[in-house]
Amino acid sequence: MSPDFTDKQLTDNLKLDKNTEESLQELVNRHSGIFLDIVTSYIPANSTSGCREDLINDLEFYVYNAGLKFDHTKKTKFSTFLGNEAKWACLNASTKNKKYVEINDNTFDFEKVKCTSQIQNINFQEEILKSFKEEVDKHPDPRIKKIFSMRYSGQRKLTPWRKISRELNLSIQGCINIHNSALKFLSKNIKSKYEIIG
């Protein structure tokens, strides 16, 4: 990818799924510094949560998502927008609580979920996780099971997209796109069993 391309052109490429690997790599090369600076300033190196390492390992994921969301008509530089996204990522990571099951940008808050079946409140978390795993297991695309099992294999740590992409021999954004597409489908099936209140 030519260094003459503007950030707008590169982010447009991501949105249009055109030269995505090269465009993402160029954005990472240009702007990873600001992301890393913000992560290291917001989350101390001696943090015991492990979220600092998770954020750094998923740098490409955050740059990619920022590229998809970037709106150049707001007259903001991409670097500024990415910096703000990094701040939010740090705040969200540092305040993550066990009562949430966070899968990408979708979060189930078990205190605000009411099951339509006869399941006791105390079993909501286990029931949702079980339902989600069942949906993943029966999905016809075998890549879905591989991606989800790798991404969420750890108790509190997410497997970096770079490692998943190498394992599946796909690009990072290809894995993210498959993940996000499946997540919408799976979440719809799961949420049909639950009534969200509030």
Accessible surface in RSA format (square Angstrom, percent):
REM  Atomic radii and reference values for relative SASA: ProtOr
REM  Chains: A
REM  Algorithm: Lee & Richards
REM  Probe-radius: 1.40
REM  Slices: 20
REM RES _ NUM      All-atoms   Total-Side   Main-Chain    Non-polar    All polar
REM                ABS   REL    ABS   REL    ABS   REL    ABS   REL    ABS   REL
RES MET A   1    70.66  36.6  10.84   7.2  59.83 142.4  18.55  15.8  52.11  69.0
RES SER A   2    43.25  36.5  32.58  43.5  10.67  24.6  31.45  67.0  11.80  16.5
RES PRO A   3   107.86  78.6  90.28  82.3  17.58  63.9  90.28  74.5  17.58 109.3
RES ASP A   4   128.21  89.8 101.96 101.5  26.25  62.1  35.82  84.3  92.39  92.1
RES PHE A   5    70.26  35.1  66.13  41.0   4.13  10.7  67.93  41.2   2.32   6.6
RES THR A   6    74.12  52.7  68.16  69.1   5.95  14.2  71.62  96.2   2.50   3.8
RES ASP A   7    33.49  23.5  29.40  29.3   4.10   9.7  11.58  27.3  21.91  21.9
RES LYS A   8    83.07  40.5  80.78  49.6   2.29   5.4  52.87  47.6  30.20  32.2
RES GLN A   9    83.16  46.5  80.69  59.0   2.48   5.9  24.73  52.6  58.44  44.3
RES LEU A  10     0.00   0.0   0.00   0.0   0.00   0.0   0.00   0.0   0.00   0.0
RES THR A  11     0.73   0.5   0.73   0.7   0.00   0.0   0.00   0.0   0.73   1.1
RES ASP A  12    34.99  24.5  34.39  34.2   0.59   1.4  13.50  31.8  21.49  21.4
RES ASN A  13     9.54   6.6   9.54   9.2   0.00   0.0   0.00   0.0   9.54   9.2
RES LEU A  14     4.87   2.7   0.00   0.0   4.87  12.2   0.00   0.0   4.87  13.1
RES LYS A  15    87.21  42.5  55.64  34.1  31.57  75.2  44.48  40.0  42.73  45.5
RES LEU A  16   127.83  71.2 102.90  73.6  24.92  62.7 107.56  75.5  20.27  54.5
RES ASP A  17   101.30  71.0  78.43  78.1  22.87  54.1  25.08  59.0  76.22  76.0
RES LYS A  18   116.32  56.7 111.65  68.5   4.68  11.1  62.25  56.0  54.08  57.6
RES ASN A  19    75.58  52.1  59.92  57.9  15.65  37.7   7.64  18.4  67.94  65.7
RES THR A  20    15.78  11.2  13.08  13.3   2.70   6.4   0.25   0.3  15.53  23.5
RES GLU A  21    78.15  44.9  76.66  58.0   1.48   3.5  47.20  91.3  30.95  25.3
RES GLU A  22    83.56  48.0  77.77  58.8   5.79  13.8  34.93  67.6  48.63  39.7
RES SER A  23     0.00   0.0   0.00   0.0   0.00   0.0   0.00   0.0   0.00   0.0
RES LEU A  24     5.27   2.9   5.27   3.8   0.00   0.0   5.27   3.7   0.00   0.0
RES GLN A  25    78.84  44.1  78.08  57.1   0.76   1.8  37.46  79.7  41.38  31.4
RES GLU A  26    26.36  15.1  25.17  19.0   1.19   2.8   1.11   2.1  25.25  20.6
RES LEU A  27     0.00   0.0   0.00   0.0   0.00   0.0   0.00   0.0   0.00   0.0
RES VAL A  28    13.07   8.6  13.07  11.8   0.00   0.0  13.07  11.4   0.00   0.0
RES ASN A  29    98.16  67.7  66.43  64.2  31.73  76.4  25.09  60.4  73.07  70.6
RES ARG A  30    79.42  33.3  43.81  22.3  35.61  84.8  36.64  50.1  42.78  25.9
RES HIS A  31    22.36  12.2  20.47  14.2   1.90   4.9  18.04  18.6   4.32   5.0
RES SER A  32    25.33  21.4  25.26  33.7   0.07   0.2   3.53   7.5  21.80  30.5
RES GLY A  33    39.93  49.2   0.00   N/A  39.93  49.2  36.20  99.4   3.72   8.3
RES ILE A  34    60.55  34.5  53.42  39.8   7.13  17.2  55.69  40.1   4.86  13.2
RES PHE A  35     0.27   0.1   0.27   0.2   0.00   0.0   0.27   0.2   0.00   0.0
RES LEU A  36    59.18  33.0  58.90  42.1   0.28   0.7  59.18  41.6   0.00   0.0
RES ASP A  37    96.17  67.4  91.54  91.1   4.63  10.9  23.71  55.8  72.45  72.3
RES ILE A  38    20.65  11.8  20.27  15.1   0.38   0.9  20.65  14.9   0.00   0.0
RES VAL A  39     0.00   0.0   0.00   0.0   0.00   0.0   0.00   0.0   0.00   0.0
RES THR A  40    61.22  43.5  45.66  46.3  15.55  37.1  33.36  44.8  27.86  42.1
RES SER A  41    86.57  73.2  46.82  62.5  39.75  91.6  49.34 105.1  37.24  52.2
RES TYR A  42    99.52  46.5  71.50  40.7  28.02  72.9  47.92  36.0  51.60  63.6
RES ILE A  43     5.68   3.2   5.35   4.0   0.33   0.8   5.68   4.1   0.00   0.0
RES PRO A  44    78.68  57.3  71.05  64.8   7.63  27.7  78.50  64.8   0.18   1.1
RES ALA A  45    82.51  75.9  52.38  80.8  30.13  68.5  52.54  74.0  29.97  79.4
RES ASN A  46   126.49  87.2 101.90  98.5  24.59  59.2  47.37 114.0  79.12  76.5
RES SER A  47    38.80  32.8  13.34  17.8  25.46  58.6  11.78  25.1  27.02  37.9
RES THR A  48   142.70 101.5 104.96 106.4  37.75  90.0  79.54 106.8  63.16  95.5
RES SER A  49    60.97  51.5  32.70  43.6  28.27  65.1  41.17  87.7  19.80  27.7
RES GLY A  50    21.41  26.4   0.00   N/A  21.41  26.4  21.13  58.0   0.28   0.6
RES CYS A  51    12.43   9.4  11.72  13.1   0.71   1.7  11.81  29.9   0.62   0.7
RES ARG A  52    54.50  22.9  54.50  27.8   0.00   0.0   9.54  13.0  44.96  27.2
RES GLU A  53    95.93  55.1  91.46  69.2   4.47  10.7  32.81  63.5  63.13  51.5
RES ASP A  54    22.95  16.1  20.53  20.4   2.42   5.7  12.44  29.3  10.52  10.5
RES LEU A  55     3.91   2.2   3.55   2.5   0.35   0.9   3.91   2.7   0.00   0.0
RES ILE A  56    60.38  34.4  54.19  40.4   6.19  14.9  54.19  39.0   6.19  16.8
RES ASN A  57    54.26  37.4  43.75  42.3  10.51  25.3   6.82  16.4  47.44  45.9
RES ASP A  58     5.17   3.6   4.28   4.3   0.89   2.1   1.66   3.9   3.51   3.5
RES LEU A  59    14.70   8.2  14.70  10.5   0.00   0.0  14.70  10.3   0.00   0.0
RES GLU A  60    11.86   6.8  11.86   9.0   0.00   0.0   1.66   3.2  10.20   8.3
RES PHE A  61    11.31   5.7  11.16   6.9   0.16   0.4  11.16   6.8   0.16   0.4
RES TYR A  62    54.87  25.6  53.07  30.2   1.80   4.7  23.98  18.0  30.89  38.1
RES VAL A  63     0.00   0.0   0.00   0.0   0.00   0.0   0.00   0.0   0.00   0.0
RES TYR A  64     3.38   1.6   3.38   1.9   0.00   0.0   0.00   0.0   3.38   4.2
RES ASN A  65    19.72  13.6  19.23  18.6   0.48   1.2   9.30  22.4  10.42  10.1
RES ALA A  66     0.01   0.0   0.00   0.0   0.01   0.0   0.01   0.0   0.00   0.0
RES GLY A  67     0.00   0.0   0.00   N/A   0.00   0.0   0.00   0.0   0.00   0.0
RES LEU A  68    61.19  34.1  45.28  32.4  15.91  40.0  45.37  31.9  15.82  42.6
RES LYS A  69   114.63  55.9  91.47  56.1  23.16  55.1  66.81  60.1  47.82  50.9
RES PHE A  70    10.13   5.1   8.27   5.1   1.86   4.8   8.27   5.0   1.86   5.3
RES ASP A  71    56.75  39.8  48.22  48.0   8.54  20.2  22.22  52.3  34.54  34.4
RES HIS A  72    74.82  40.9  68.24  47.4   6.58  16.8  48.67  50.2  26.15  30.4
RES THR A  73    88.44  62.9  69.31  70.3  19.12  45.6  60.15  80.8  28.28  42.8
RES LYS A  74   152.53  74.4 128.18  78.6  24.35  58.0  79.06  71.2  73.47  78.3
RES LYS A  75   188.03  91.7 150.77  92.5  37.26  88.7 106.40  95.8  81.64  87.0
RES THR A  76    49.39  35.1  38.43  39.0  10.95  26.1  21.95  29.5  27.43  41.5
RES LYS A  77   158.24  77.2 146.62  90.0  11.61  27.7  98.16  88.4  60.07  64.0
RES PHE A  78     2.74   1.4   0.00   0.0   2.74   7.1   0.00   0.0   2.74   7.8
RES SER A  79    28.96  24.5  28.75  38.4   0.21   0.5  14.10  30.0  14.86  20.8
RES THR A  80    66.59  47.4  60.24  61.1   6.35  15.1  44.57  59.9  22.02  33.3
RES PHE A  81    44.47  22.2  44.33  27.5   0.14   0.4  44.47  27.0   0.00   0.0
RES LEU A  82     0.01   0.0   0.01   0.0   0.00   0.0   0.01   0.0   0.00   0.0
RES GLY A  83     3.29   4.1   0.00   N/A   3.29   4.1   3.29   9.0   0.00   0.0
RES ASN A  84    64.91  44.8  64.09  61.9   0.82   2.0  15.38  37.0  49.54  47.9
RES GLU A  85    38.85  22.3  35.23  26.7   3.62   8.6   4.04   7.8  34.81  28.4
RES ALA A  86     0.10   0.1   0.00   0.0   0.10   0.2   0.10   0.1   0.00   0.0
RES LYS A  87    78.16  38.1  78.16  48.0   0.00   0.0  30.08  27.1  48.08  51.2
RES TRP A  88   157.74  63.3 157.74  76.4   0.00   0.0 129.57  69.1  28.17  45.7
RES ALA A  89    11.58  10.6   2.96   4.6   8.62  19.6   9.76  13.7   1.82   4.8
RES CYS A  90     1.36   1.0   0.69   0.8   0.67   1.6   1.00   2.5   0.36   0.4
RES LEU A  91    80.95  45.1  80.26  57.4   0.69   1.7  80.70  56.7   0.25   0.7
RES ASN A  92    85.21  58.8  80.60  77.9   4.62  11.1  17.81  42.9  67.41  65.2
RES ALA A  93    18.04  16.6   8.99  13.9   9.05  20.6  11.16  15.7   6.88  18.2
RES SER A  94    67.78  57.3  36.09  48.2  31.69  73.0  28.71  61.1  39.07  54.7
RES THR A  95   101.03  71.9  77.93  79.0  23.10  55.0  69.44  93.3  31.59  47.8
RES LYS A  96    89.76  43.8  66.42  40.8  23.34  55.6  41.29  37.2  48.48  51.6
RES ASN A  97    76.93  53.1  69.97  67.6   6.96  16.8  11.17  26.9  65.76  63.6
RES LYS A  98   158.32  77.2 143.95  88.3  14.37  34.2  94.29  84.9  64.03  68.2
RES LYS A  99    68.79  33.6  61.18  37.5   7.61  18.1  38.09  34.3  30.70  32.7
RES TYR A 100    73.13  34.1  61.40  34.9  11.73  30.5  33.33  25.0  39.80  49.1
RES VAL A 101    21.88  14.4  18.52  16.8   3.37   8.1  21.88  19.0   0.00   0.0
RES GLU A 102    68.75  39.5  52.00  39.3  16.76  39.9   8.48  16.4  60.28  49.2
RES ILE A 103    13.23   7.5  13.23   9.9   0.00   0.0  13.23   9.5   0.00   0.0
RES ASN A 104    25.94  17.9   9.15   8.8  16.79  40.4  10.56  25.4  15.38  14.9
RES ASP A 105   111.88  78.4  81.61  81.2  30.28  71.6  36.02  84.8  75.86  75.7
RES ASN A 106    49.69  34.3  46.14  44.6   3.55   8.5   6.75  16.2  42.94  41.5
RES THR A 107    70.75  50.3  37.95  38.5  32.80  78.2  25.07  33.7  45.68  69.1
RES PHE A 108    11.95   6.0  10.11   6.3   1.83   4.8  11.95   7.2   0.00   0.0
RES ASP A 109    27.87  19.5  24.43  24.3   3.44   8.1  15.46  36.4  12.41  12.4
RES PHE A 110    25.43  12.7  16.44  10.2   8.99  23.4  16.44  10.0   8.99  25.7
RES GLU A 111   128.74  73.9  95.18  72.0  33.56  79.9  42.88  82.9  85.85  70.1
RES LYS A 112   113.00  55.1 112.42  69.0   0.58   1.4  59.52  53.6  53.48  57.0
RES VAL A 113     8.99   5.9   2.87   2.6   6.13  14.8   2.87   2.5   6.13  16.6
RES LYS A 114   112.41  54.8 112.16  68.8   0.25   0.6  59.20  53.3  53.21  56.7
RES CYS A 115    12.07   9.1   2.18   2.4   9.89  23.3   0.42   1.1  11.66  12.6
RES THR A 116    88.07  62.6  55.17  55.9  32.91  78.4  49.51  66.5  38.56  58.3
RES SER A 117    60.15  50.8  44.59  59.5  15.56  35.8  50.84 108.3   9.31  13.0
RES GLN A 118   173.92  97.3 145.39 106.3  28.53  67.9  67.87 144.5 106.04  80.4
RES ILE A 119    44.02  25.0  29.21  21.8  14.81  35.7  32.78  23.6  11.24  30.5
RES GLN A 120   126.83  70.9 123.13  90.0   3.70   8.8  39.76  84.6  87.06  66.0
RES ASN A 121   119.01  82.1 107.03 103.4  11.99  28.9  28.77  69.2  90.25  87.2
RES ILE A 122   148.32  84.4 127.21  94.8  21.12  50.9 136.82  98.5  11.51  31.2
RES ASN A 123    66.29  45.7  66.29  64.1   0.00   0.0   9.61  23.1  56.68  54.8
RES PHE A 124    10.36   5.2  10.27   6.4   0.08   0.2  10.27   6.2   0.08   0.2
RES GLN A 125    65.32  36.5  63.85  46.7   1.47   3.5  11.18  23.8  54.14  41.1
RES GLU A 126   106.78  61.3 100.75  76.2   6.04  14.4  63.37 122.6  43.41  35.4
RES GLU A 127    51.54  29.6  50.10  37.9   1.44   3.4   2.28   4.4  49.26  40.2
RES ILE A 128     1.92   1.1   1.92   1.4   0.00   0.0   1.92   1.4   0.00   0.0
RES LEU A 129    75.49  42.0  71.18  50.9   4.31  10.8  71.43  50.2   4.06  10.9
RES LYS A 130   124.14  60.6 116.98  71.8   7.15  17.0  69.26  62.3  54.88  58.5
RES SER A 131     3.10   2.6   2.89   3.9   0.21   0.5   0.08   0.2   3.03   4.2
RES PHE A 132    14.95   7.5  14.95   9.3   0.00   0.0  14.95   9.1   0.00   0.0
RES LYS A 133   128.76  62.8 124.69  76.5   4.07   9.7 100.56  90.5  28.19  30.0
RES GLU A 134    81.73  46.9  77.87  58.9   3.85   9.2  39.70  76.8  42.03  34.3
RES GLU A 135    13.59   7.8  12.26   9.3   1.33   3.2   0.13   0.2  13.46  11.0
RES VAL A 136    11.03   7.3  10.54   9.5   0.49   1.2  10.54   9.2   0.49   1.3
RES ASP A 137    60.37  42.3  37.69  37.5  22.68  53.6  18.72  44.1  41.65  41.5
RES LYS A 138   144.99  70.7 117.00  71.8  27.99  66.6  78.84  71.0  66.15  70.5
RES HIS A 139    40.63  22.2  24.98  17.4  15.65  40.0  16.73  17.2  23.89  27.8
RES PRO A 140   120.29  87.7  87.32  79.6  32.96 119.8  99.07  81.8  21.21 131.8
RES ASP A 141    33.77  23.7  28.83  28.7   4.94  11.7  19.11  45.0  14.66  14.6
RES PRO A 142   105.95  77.2  93.28  85.0  12.67  46.1 100.76  83.2   5.20  32.3
RES ARG A 143   102.73  43.1 100.65  51.3   2.08   4.9  39.01  53.3  63.72  38.6
RES ILE A 144     5.09   2.9   5.09   3.8   0.00   0.0   5.09   3.7   0.00   0.0
RES LYS A 145   105.47  51.5 105.44  64.7   0.03   0.1  56.46  50.8  49.01  52.2
RES LYS A 146    85.78  41.8  82.80  50.8   2.98   7.1  43.66  39.3  42.11  44.9
RES ILE A 147     0.12   0.1   0.12   0.1   0.00   0.0   0.12   0.1   0.00   0.0
RES PHE A 148     9.55   4.8   6.91   4.3   2.64   6.9   7.18   4.4   2.37   6.8
RES SER A 149    61.58  52.0  46.33  61.8  15.25  35.1  47.04 100.2  14.54  20.4
RES MET A 150    29.54  15.3  25.19  16.7   4.35  10.4  29.25  24.9   0.29   0.4
RES ARG A 151     7.93   3.3   7.93   4.0   0.00   0.0   0.00   0.0   7.93   4.8
RES TYR A 152    56.87  26.5  35.87  20.4  21.00  54.6  36.48  27.4  20.39  25.1
RES SER A 153    86.17  72.8  46.69  62.3  39.48  90.9  37.98  80.9  48.19  67.5
RES GLY A 154    37.04  45.7   0.00   N/A  37.04  45.7  24.78  68.0  12.26  27.4
RES GLN A 155   183.39 102.6 146.40 107.0  36.99  88.1  57.26 121.9 126.13  95.7
RES ARG A 156   152.42  64.0 127.01  64.7  25.41  60.5  62.58  85.5  89.83  54.4
RES LYS A 157    86.71  42.3  83.30  51.1   3.40   8.1  79.79  71.8   6.91   7.4
RES LEU A 158    52.34  29.1  45.29  32.4   7.05  17.7  45.88  32.2   6.46  17.4
RES THR A 159    18.09  12.9  14.03  14.2   4.07   9.7   7.91  10.6  10.18  15.4
RES PRO A 160    30.74  22.4  30.51  27.8   0.23   0.8  30.74  25.4   0.00   0.0
RES TRP A 161     2.77   1.1   2.69   1.3   0.08   0.2   2.69   1.4   0.08   0.1
RES ARG A 162    99.54  41.8  99.21  50.6   0.33   0.8  31.54  43.1  68.00  41.2
RES LYS A 163   112.06  54.7 110.82  68.0   1.24   2.9  55.48  49.9  56.58  60.3
RES ILE A 164     0.00   0.0   0.00   0.0   0.00   0.0   0.00   0.0   0.00   0.0
RES SER A 165     8.64   7.3   7.58  10.1   1.06   2.4   0.28   0.6   8.36  11.7
RES ARG A 166   161.76  67.9 136.22  69.4  25.55  60.8  75.32 102.9  86.44  52.4
RES GLU A 167   101.62  58.3  71.37  54.0  30.25  72.0  10.90  21.1  90.72  74.1
RES LEU A 168    30.66  17.1   8.93   6.4  21.74  54.6  15.10  10.6  15.57  41.9
RES ASN A 169   138.07  95.2 117.09 113.2  20.98  50.5  28.10  67.6 109.97 106.3
RES LEU A 170    60.19  33.5  45.62  32.6  14.56  36.6  52.23  36.7   7.96  21.4
RES SER A 171    37.26  31.5  21.81  29.1  15.45  35.6  21.80  46.4  15.46  21.7
RES ILE A 172    12.71   7.2  12.26   9.1   0.45   1.1  12.26   8.8   0.45   1.2
RES GLN A 173     6.75   3.8   6.75   4.9   0.00   0.0   1.62   3.4   5.13   3.9
RES GLY A 174    19.64  24.2   0.00   N/A  19.64  24.2  19.30  53.0   0.34   0.8
RES CYS A 175     0.00   0.0   0.00   0.0   0.00   0.0   0.00   0.0   0.00   0.0
RES ILE A 176     0.00   0.0   0.00   0.0   0.00   0.0   0.00   0.0   0.00   0.0
RES ASN A 177    57.49  39.6  51.23  49.5   6.26  15.1  25.61  61.6  31.88  30.8
RES ILE A 178    27.40  15.6  23.13  17.2   4.26  10.3  26.99  19.4   0.41   1.1
RES HIS A 179     0.56   0.3   0.51   0.4   0.06   0.1   0.56   0.6   0.00   0.0
RES ASN A 180    33.07  22.8  32.11  31.0   0.96   2.3  16.32  39.3  16.75  16.2
RES SER A 181    74.08  62.6  63.29  84.5  10.79  24.9  30.64  65.2  43.45  60.9
RES ALA A 182     4.72   4.3   0.39   0.6   4.33   9.8   4.39   6.2   0.34   0.9
RES LEU A 183     2.80   1.6   2.80   2.0   0.00   0.0   2.80   2.0   0.00   0.0
RES LYS A 184   157.19  76.7 146.47  89.9  10.71  25.5  94.08  84.7  63.11  67.2
RES PHE A 185   106.84  53.5 100.53  62.3   6.31  16.4 106.14  64.3   0.70   2.0
RES LEU A 186     0.16   0.1   0.16   0.1   0.00   0.0   0.16   0.1   0.00   0.0
RES SER A 187     8.37   7.1   8.37  11.2   0.00   0.0   7.86  16.7   0.50   0.7
RES LYS A 188   157.10  76.6 148.53  91.1   8.57  20.4  97.00  87.3  60.10  64.0
RES ASN A 189    44.83  30.9  40.94  39.6   3.89   9.4   9.20  22.1  35.64  34.4
RES ILE A 190     0.00   0.0   0.00   0.0   0.00   0.0   0.00   0.0   0.00   0.0
RES LYS A 191    86.51  42.2  80.28  49.3   6.24  14.8  40.33  36.3  46.18  49.2
RES SER A 192    91.24  77.1  51.49  68.7  39.75  91.6  49.91 106.3  41.33  57.9
RES LYS A 193    85.12  41.5  79.99  49.1   5.12  12.2  64.38  58.0  20.73  22.1
RES TYR A 194    15.06   7.0   3.54   2.0  11.51  30.0   2.39   1.8  12.67  15.6
RES GLU A 195    85.19  48.9  79.72  60.3   5.48  13.0  31.29  60.5  53.91  44.0
RES ILE A 196    93.81  53.4  67.49  50.3  26.32  63.4  67.49  48.6  26.32  71.4
RES ILE A 197    80.94  46.1  76.80  57.2   4.14  10.0  80.00  57.6   0.94   2.6
RES GLY A 198   109.63 135.2   0.00   N/A 109.63 135.2  66.40 182.2  43.23  96.8
END  Absolute sums over single chains surface
CHAIN  1 A    11607.6       9567.7       2039.8       6262.7       5344.8
END  Absolute sums over all chains
TOTAL         11607.6       9567.7       2039.8       6262.7       5344.8
